[in-house]
């Protein structure tokens, strides 16, 4: 079975056309992939166009150059990383610290063991620990006396008992506050 010249030319032309179509489709797919990948990595439209043009002009070599120069993380990965960093910072910021010396304090401490700054006060009614600024106990709803009222009450009780008032009372101690920005 012998092929004549015209059949051979048609066969070669079909093969070249199919190869060209596949190469063109591959080239366009590389450009589209680069465009989409760069859109996930940058919001800058100029960078997206430049990346696609490099691949369009240089083909596979342009793709190799793009892969070497592209941003290392996608916008979604950068956003997730920033959320993780923010969560870590919140964990650090939520740890109570002594307003007097800045050292770490525990939630159940009334006084800082390092600098003796009052951190919390006990409820006059139920004994639960309260923030210094609270004038009402959230646990038993009892109103809390001011530090001056507490000191006067202790001195009057001491006077009634015939004892000398204490030289130093933690309730009379100066309270140090640190201004915080919220």
Secondary structure by P-SEA (a helix, b strand, c coil): ccccaaaaaaaaaaaaaaaaaaaaaaaaaaaaaaaaaaaaccccaaaaaaaaaaaaaaaaaaaaaaaaccccccaaaaaaaaaaaaaaaaaaaacccccccccccccccccccccccccccccccccccccccccccccccbbbbcaaaaaaaaaaaaaaaccccccccccccbbbbbbbcc
